[in-house]
Amino acid sequence: MNKTRSKIILTSLTVIIAISALYVTFPETINAQLEGNIFATHSGGTITTTGVVIDPVYTTTTDPEYTEATVEFDPMEYLREFNYGTVSTLPDGTTLREFTIIAEDDQIMEVSPGIFFNVWTFNGTVPGPTIRATEGDIVRINFINNGAKSHTMHFHGIHPAEMDGVFEIVGGGGGQFTYEFEAGPVGVHPYHCHVMPLEEHIVRGLYGVFIVDPKEGRPAADEMVMVLNGLDMDFDGENNFYAANTIPFYYQNNPIQINTDELVRIYVVNMVEFDPINNLHLHGNLYNYYPTGTSLVPSTFTDMITLSQTERGIMEFQYEFPGKYLFHAHKVEFSEKGWVGIFQVTDNSEDKKLAEKIDHGS
Amino acid sequence: MEVSDKKQSKGKLIASGIIPFAFLIVLVVYIFGPGSDVLDLGVPLPEITMEKIDFLDSEIQVTVRNTGPIPVVIAMADINDRIQPAAVEPDGFLERYETALVRIPFAWNEAEPYRIGLTIEDGTRFEKEVEAAAPALQPTLELVGFFALIGTYVGIIPVMVGLLWLPFIKKISKNKYHFFLALTAGLLLFLGIDSIEEALEISEENLAGSFNGVLLVTTVIVLSFLGLYYAGEKLVKKAVSSTASSRLSKPIAVALMIAIGIGLHNFGEGLAIGAAVGIGSIAFSTFLIVGFALHNTTEGIAIAGPLSRGKGLVGKALIGKLVALGLIAGSPVIFGAWIGGFVYSPFTTVIFLAVGAGAIFQVIITIMRWIREEGDKNFSSGAVVTGFAAGMLIMYLTSILV
């Protein structure tokens, strides 16, 4: 009798232990601490958490102790950075601008806080450097492909067929090619890799902006470059992030500082793939729009321009009133996935002289 | 001399049992040991599973588990594929099988569908859809009472009503009695299959592939079956070996086993009801309560079957036992509904449904044996065959109401 009972107890004990073993293997509970962090939501509410806040506020670092990223990219620096190359004068008096562009396809970029992506780069960043020349200059690009795959540089513009970067494939592991052509026509143009599969070579990051200034120059302005781009993180043929200059929400969390009554000129290039359109809507203002920048006369005065693939133009505006002004894609899905920014307009009327001192031209 | 020999051979026996284990440990240590990346072939793909989504006041909470082969870091949250700031508690780094709570402030609207997305450090996005947002249930006294009421309507009352057939079953001929026993077995077989289906469905929808849902359910069913089979045998043997004056006769022992089996099944049913109300996937209509009630009345008949041949069971003693059996079988619905509604966990639900299924299969075996012992040692009599078929059919038809 007793033996039977003990056997029953033993059996039920075994069952209990077996089930609790399952729970140990697959723990159900969550251990949280008592200390609270407070963070604000996009809609203005606040939440106290004992955990870690995951909000796309971007900071740059390539310190291997903190990050696996190898790309150091500061969107604020990129915004106003123009590369004029190494300048020399040819015997006939023409200006020669020489650039060295290195392609790589093994870089890791922290594209949004905590999210790492293997990008393909021209000179180590996405987008590549903004190349700027004046109409009629000779542009010479010493292209080195240090990637594992083949790459090229294809410029939009007017140049000989063999300088088009399509059929002259540059092999990886140190392959070289020299692109040389006369800068033109005046305007803002994209450049990008043109190796098949083309979509992959573009969306992975091999693109940048090429600006050709008119000989007579443009009026002095606070100039900036915005490449409207997207990132397909999971390779499903749909963008997961959208941005002006790669990093989602960057200019929202770090507003672009501009002054009242100062002309602002943006060179905008749409490099978004997968989605047929993209656009730029400016708050509290309208801009003069120069499609492709090829004419010095604006085509329209508006606050909303829609751009298809590699469609681009120049936008010029100035703010009368100081304050915070949003700019974003009015395809709001894109803005909710990162393509949104803020202009912080400051009233600097006393400092006008200082503003005029800033040299924007070549 | 002999003693030391025995000792020596015992030592050898233990050693021969341990040596293979030792080699196995050496092998595992070698594979996981430092510098042994020889076996690191292929690319391990990360995987996370959102096990539970709660809609709170202007906030959506996601319980997420790392169900992949490698650690992950939760980096971003989105709702309907639109990025939202969020918090992850205790932190975003998840080892294998570790869970975290992601809190997303969001002004959600009741009864609308939402797709909740989480992105990990390599940019992979995982998504789970909620058909209709409903506020997470708080264990208020009112709701506790509500679930108790549902449990009573769905569990206790129908089982008790089913037990009222006892006097009727008592008076019928042996052949008809076999019909009722077989009917019981048919009813139970249906319930068992029903439990398995439910368990597999939940594991498919809410548990990650790495839980091996089908194998988890199978294993728990077999363990539950074996455990109850063993305990049941002991219980019945004890009942038989004890004197006639004992409180536990064989029919009572069998009925008790059936009641326990059905009780375990009903616990799973309660979990499902509570969870369904909790996650807002059903509106608990009166029609549904009627369906469940009709369905569960048959469970009372299952308990009454063997009980009707209990000798000397009359009057108050019988009523007391009936009430006790009815409570054992029916009341777990209430406890299940509480747990399912307030602290729903798909893993727990799957486990309980599987335990219930194992219990029911054990009861079926007990009843089939009972028929064999009672009857002419054959299952092919008209009464048994029609009874079994009728049992399945009744359950199927009443299940349509649910």
Interface residues (C-beta under 8 A of the other chain):
Chain A: M1 T4 K7 I8 T11 S12 T14 V15 A18 I19 L22 T25 F26 P27 E28 T29 I30 N31 A32 Q33 N37 F39 A40 T41 H42 S43 G45 I47 T49 T50 G51 V52 V53 I54 D55 P56 V111 S112 P113 G114 I115 F116 F117 L231 M233 D234 N240 P248 F249 E333 E336 K337 G338
Chain B: S58 E59 T63 R65 V73 I74 A75 M76 A77 D81 R82 I83 Q84 P85 A86 A87 V88 E89 P90 D91 G92 Y97 E98 T99 A100 L101 V102 R103 P105 A107 T119 I120 E121 D122 G123 T124 R125 F211 L223 S224 G227 Y230 A231 K234 K237 K238 S345 F347 T348 I351
